[in-house]
Amino acid sequence: IPASLLQWYTMVFALSSILTAHVYRTITDYEGWHQDFTGPLMVIVQRVTSLSFALHDGLARKDDDLNSDQKSQKITQIPSVLEYIGYNFNFISFLAGPNYGFKDYIDLISGDNIKPLANPNMYGRAKEHAHAPSPLVPMAIKFIKAFFFLGLIFPLHHFTVDKVLDPTFSLPVRVVYIYVCTFRVRCRYYFVFLLCESICNAGGLGFHGYNKRGDAQWDLVRNVDVYNLEFGENLRAQVQAWNIGTCTWLKRCVYERMTFAPTLMTWVVSALWHGLYPGYHMSFIVFALATVTARKVRQVFWKRCQYPRRVKICYDIVTTVTTCFGRDFVALAFILLTFEKTLLLWSYYYFIPFIICICLFLFLPDKQNVKEKINTNTSLHNGNQSKID
């Protein structure tokens, strides 16, 4: 296979493999949450496709055509069989990830990822930087955080997914119940993500250099940003804070490679990668629409709501609350799984959130029109000012 087409052959083959596995799981364990071989296979799909795109960038593209991330991840020679198997099946991240690049794995194996500074006094902390950074403290912090979120699951055991469809709930009660229920589900993932990251750090993977103060950064394999996910002011920030390894994979292998509707295609590939349950596809389609709509809303209102300070505070509160409500409202389809249950839940809100989202999408101007309007207003203001002067 030529290097210019390698990445697409690999993507089609990998997605076909995981789709076949999802068909089997849908037939044998419909609406089930049991862990099976599809979990590790989903991780392997990310790795083989990431490797193929890195090879494509290194063998078939010029450096001038690559962005900085692609340059850092590109591979200029075909890996050996041992390197390939080690990358896909190494024990520290085989079962649940997170995903990372082949270059990061090779740096780990060779020891190039962790080295003491050539100049230990670069940050004025010569004694501390005289040796390679230790993963002990960041590993322990993430380990403790993981079990903290595991501990939050048990006090909230009464908030089950089945009860969100209770027809006796009033609208305010349902909103609060959905938030607590989805938070409980997120805690499960927080536990897994943080524990996996802690294990990777313990194995030496995750060092990402030093910040401006000279603190060692162990966030190369970071998979969740709890604060930004729970309190992000816009949908983009919250989406990027969740399953960061998968978001990076989708960005590198889908969003940056598509010339047609990259946002939509990214959500489509993400939905197919996750599985075949109708709830997955319903949530991702709505998220795709909401992402574009939220971008339009931000383009129109963000600059207008930065001053005075009280307006900015109100804007931040409204956008945060609205985003959190929309996130849980749509993400619950991901948990309910079936078309019937998801449609029933959304019908309790009379589909009003969708109507609002569609109206905003249709009637708000796109980015180019917003820029032209702002430039026109600026020109008129400057012209009027000149007349006054």
C-alpha positions in Angstrom: 0.0 0.0 0.0 1.5 3.4 -0.9 2.2 5.8 1.9 -0.1 8.4 0.4 -3.1 6.0 0.9 -1.9 4.0 3.9 -3.9 6.0 6.4 -7.3 5.6 4.7 -6.9 1.9 4.1 -6.0 1.5 7.8 -8.9 3.7 8.9 -11.5 1.8 6.9 -10.1 -1.6 8.0 -9.9 -0.6 11.7 -13.4 0.9 11.7 -14.8 -2.1 9.9 -13.3 -4.4 12.6 -14.7 -2.4 15.5 -18.1 -2.2 13.8 -18.1 -6.0 13.4 -17.4 -6.3 17.1 -20.1 -3.8 18.0 -22.6 -5.8 15.9 -21.7 -8.9 17.8 -22.1 -7.1 21.1 -25.4 -5.5 20.1 -26.8 -9.0 19.3 -25.4 -10.8 22.3 -25.7 -8.1 25.0 -28.3 -5.6 24.0 -28.6 -2.7 26.5 -25.9 -4.4 28.6 -22.9 -2.7 30.3 -20.7 -5.7 30.6 -17.0 -5.3 29.8 -15.8 -7.5 26.9 -13.2 -7.5 24.2 -14.6 -4.4 22.5 -13.0 -2.1 25.1 -9.3 -3.1 24.3 -10.2 -3.3 20.6 -11.4 0.3 20.6 -8.0 1.4 22.1 -6.2 -0.7 19.4 -8.2 1.0 16.6 -7.0 4.4 17.9 -3.4 3.3 17.9 -3.2 1.6 14.5 -4.9 4.6 12.9 -2.7 7.1 14.7 0.4 5.1 13.6 -0.8 5.1 10.0 -1.4 8.8 9.9 2.0 9.4 11.6 3.7 7.2 8.9 1.7 9.1 6.2 3.0 12.4 7.5 6.6 11.2 7.7 6.8 9.4 4.4 4.3 11.0 2.0 4.1 14.7 3.1 6.5 17.6 3.2 7.3 19.4 6.5 5.9 22.6 5.1 2.5 21.0 4.8 2.4 19.7 8.4 1.4 21.6 11.5 3.5 21.6 14.7 1.7 18.6 16.2 2.0 16.6 13.1 5.7 17.3 12.9 6.2 16.2 16.5 4.3 12.9 15.8 5.5 12.0 12.4 7.4 8.7 11.8 10.0 8.5 9.0 10.6 4.7 9.0 8.4 1.7 9.3 8.4 0.2 12.9 9.7 -3.3 13.5 7.2 -6.1 14.4 8.3 -5.9 18.1 7.8 -2.2 18.2 4.4 -2.4 16.6 3.2 -5.2 19.0 4.7 -3.4 22.0 2.9 -0.2 21.1 -0.5 -1.9 20.7 -0.3 -4.4 23.6 1.9 -2.9 26.3 0.5 -3.7 29.7 0.3 -0.2 31.2 -2.5 0.9 28.8 -3.8 -2.1 26.9 -7.2 -2.6 28.7 -8.5 0.9 29.0 -6.0 3.3 27.4 -5.4 6.2 27.2 -4.3 6.6 23.7 -1.0 8.2 22.8 1.3 8.4 19.8 3.8 5.9 18.6 6.5 8.5 19.0 5.6 8.9 22.6 5.9 5.1 23.1 9.3 4.9 21.4 10.5 7.8 23.6 9.4 5.9 26.6 11.1 2.7 25.6 14.4 4.5 24.7 14.3 6.7 27.8 14.2 9.9 25.8 11.0 11.0 27.4 12.6 11.6 30.8 16.0 13.2 31.1 17.5 15.7 33.5 17.9 19.2 32.3 21.2 20.0 30.5 21.3 23.1 32.7 19.9 22.2 36.1 19.8 25.9 37.2 17.7 26.9 34.2 14.7 27.6 36.6 16.8 28.5 39.6 16.1 25.1 41.2 19.4 23.3 40.5 19.2 20.8 43.4 15.7 19.7 42.3 16.5 19.5 38.6 19.9 17.8 38.9 18.2 14.4 38.3 15.3 13.2 36.2 11.9 14.1 37.4 10.1 11.5 39.5 6.5 10.4 38.8 5.8 9.5 42.4 3.9 12.7 43.5 1.7 13.1 40.4 1.0 9.3 40.3 -0.1 9.4 44.0 -2.3 12.5 43.5 -4.1 10.9 40.5 -4.5 7.6 42.4 -6.1 9.4 45.4 -8.4 11.4 43.1 -9.5 8.2 41.3 -10.6 6.6 44.6 -12.2 9.8 45.7 -14.5 9.7 42.8 -15.1 6.0 43.3 -16.2 6.8 46.8 -18.7 9.4 45.5 -20.6 6.7 43.6 -21.9 4.8 46.6 -23.7 7.7 48.4 -25.5 8.5 45.2 -26.7 4.9 44.5 -30.4 5.9 44.7 -30.0 8.0 41.6 -30.4 5.3 38.9 -30.8 5.8 35.2 -34.1 4.0 35.1 -35.7 6.6 37.4 -35.0 9.5 35.0 -38.0 8.3 32.9 -40.4 8.5 35.9 -43.5 10.4 34.5 -44.3 11.8 38.0 -41.3 14.0 38.1 -41.9 17.7 37.7 -39.6 19.7 35.4 -37.3 21.2 38.1 -37.0 17.8 39.9 -36.2 16.0 36.6 -33.5 18.6 35.8 -31.8 18.1 39.2 -32.2 14.4 39.1 -30.7 14.1 35.6 -27.7 16.2 36.7 -27.0 14.0 39.8 -27.6 10.8 37.8 -25.2 11.8 35.0 -22.6 13.0 37.5 -22.7 9.6 39.2 -22.1 8.0 35.9 -19.2 10.4 35.1 -17.7 9.5 38.5 -17.2 5.9 37.2 -15.3 7.3 34.2 -13.3 9.7 36.4 -12.2 6.7 38.5 -11.1 4.7 35.4 -9.5 7.6 33.6 -7.5 8.8 36.6 -6.5 5.3 37.6 -5.2 4.6 34.1 -3.3 7.8 34.0 -1.8 7.1 37.4 -0.7 3.6 36.2 0.9 5.2 33.0 2.8 7.7 35.2 4.0 4.8 37.4 5.4 3.1 34.3 7.3 6.3 33.3 4.8 7.5 30.6 3.3 10.9 30.8 6.2 13.4 31.4 5.6 16.4 29.2 8.4 18.8 30.0 8.5 21.8 32.5 6.2 24.8 32.8 7.4 28.3 33.2 8.0 27.9 36.9 10.1 24.8 36.4 7.5 22.3 37.6 7.5 18.9 36.0 4.4 18.3 33.9 2.9 14.8 33.9 0.0 15.4 31.6 1.0 13.8 28.3 -1.5 11.0 28.7 -4.1 13.1 30.6 -7.6 11.7 29.8 -10.0 14.0 31.8 -10.1 17.6 33.1 -12.7 17.3 35.8 -13.0 21.0 36.5 -13.5 22.2 32.9 -15.9 19.3 32.3 -18.1 20.2 35.2 -17.8 24.0 35.0 -16.8 24.8 31.4 -18.4 27.9 30.0 -19.0 26.5 26.6 -19.6 23.1 24.9 -16.3 23.1 23.2 -14.4 23.4 26.5 -16.4 20.7 28.1 -16.1 18.3 25.1 -12.3 18.8 25.0 -12.1 18.1 28.8 -13.7 14.6 28.4 -11.8 11.5 27.2 -9.0 13.8 26.0 -7.0 10.9 24.4 -10.0 10.1 22.2 -10.5 13.8 21.4 -6.9 14.1 20.4 -7.2 11.0 18.2 -10.3 12.4 16.5 -8.6 15.7 16.0 -5.5 14.2 14.5 -7.0 11.5 12.4 -10.4 13.0 11.3 -11.0 16.7 12.0 -7.6 17.9 10.6 -7.8 15.5 7.6 -11.3 16.2 6.3 -11.9 18.8 3.7 -15.7 18.5 3.8 -17.8 19.1 7.0 -15.0 18.2 9.4 -17.1 18.8 12.6 -19.9 16.5 11.3 -17.5 13.8 10.1 -15.7 13.9 13.4 -18.9 13.2 15.3 -19.9 10.5 12.8 -16.6 8.6 13.3 -16.8 9.1 17.0 -20.3 7.6 17.0 -19.3 4.6 14.9 -16.2 4.0 17.1 -18.3 4.0 20.3 -21.0 1.5 19.1 -24.2 0.9 17.3 -26.8 1.7 20.0 -29.3 4.3 18.7 -28.7 6.4 21.8 -25.0 6.9 20.8 -25.9 8.2 17.4 -28.7 10.4 18.6 -26.5 12.1 21.2 -23.6 12.6 18.7 -25.8 14.1 16.0 -27.3 16.5 18.5 -23.8 17.3 19.9 -22.6 18.0 16.4 -25.5 20.5 15.8 -25.0 22.0 19.3 -21.3 22.5 18.8 -21.8 24.5 15.6 -24.7 26.4 17.2 -22.7 27.2 20.3 -19.9 28.5 18.2 -22.3 30.8 16.4 -23.7 32.0 19.7 -20.2 32.7 21.1 -19.2 34.6 17.9 -22.2 36.9 18.1 -22.4 37.5 21.9 -19.0 36.9 23.5 -17.3 40.2 22.6 -20.5 42.2 23.3 -20.7 40.7 26.9 -17.2 41.3 28.2 -17.9 44.8 29.6 -19.0 45.9 32.1 -17.9 43.3 34.6 -21.4 42.5 35.9 -22.5 41.7 32.3 -19.6 39.4 31.8 -20.4 37.6 35.1 -24.0 37.1 34.1 -22.9 35.9 30.6 -20.5 33.4 32.1 -23.1 32.1 34.6 -25.8 31.7 31.9 -23.5 30.0 29.4 -22.1 27.6 32.0 -25.6 26.6 33.4 -27.0 26.3 29.8 -24.0 24.2 28.7 -24.2 21.9 31.7 -28.0 21.4 31.2 -27.5 20.7 27.5 -24.6 18.4 28.1 -26.6 16.2 30.6 -29.8 16.4 28.5 -28.1 15.1 25.4 -25.5 12.8 27.1 -28.3 10.8 28.8 -29.1 9.3 25.4 -25.6 7.8 25.6 -26.6 6.1 28.8 -30.2 5.1 28.0 -28.9 3.5 24.7 -32.3 2.9 23.0 -34.3 5.1 20.7 -37.5 4.6 22.6 -36.1 5.6 26.0 -34.2 8.6 24.6 -37.2 9.9 22.7 -39.4 9.4 25.8 -37.0 11.5 27.9 -36.8 14.3 25.4 -40.6 14.3 25.0 -40.9 15.3 28.7 -39.3 18.6 27.6 -41.5 18.9 24.6 -38.3 18.9 22.5 -38.0 22.6 23.3 -34.2 22.5 23.7 -33.9 21.1 20.1 -36.3 23.8 18.7 -34.2 26.5 20.3 -30.9 25.0 19.1 -32.2 24.6 15.5 -33.6 28.2 15.5 -30.3 29.6 16.7 -28.4 27.6 14.1 -30.6 28.7 11.3 -31.0 32.4 12.2 -27.6 33.4 13.7 -25.1 34.6 11.2 -22.0 32.6 10.4 -18.5 33.7 11.3 -17.8 35.6 8.1 -21.0 37.6 8.4 -20.3 38.4 12.1 -16.8 39.7 11.1 -18.2 41.9 8.3 -20.8 43.4 10.6 -18.3 44.1 13.3 -15.9 45.7 10.7 -18.9 47.8 9.3 -19.8 49.0 12.8 -16.2 49.8 13.5 -15.9 51.8 10.3 -19.1 53.8 11.0 -17.9 54.5 14.5 -14.5 55.7 13.3 -16.2 57.8 10.6 -18.5 59.5 13.1 -15.6 60.1 15.4 -13.7 61.8 12.6 -16.6 64.1 11.9 -16.8 65.0 15.6 -13.1 65.8 15.7 
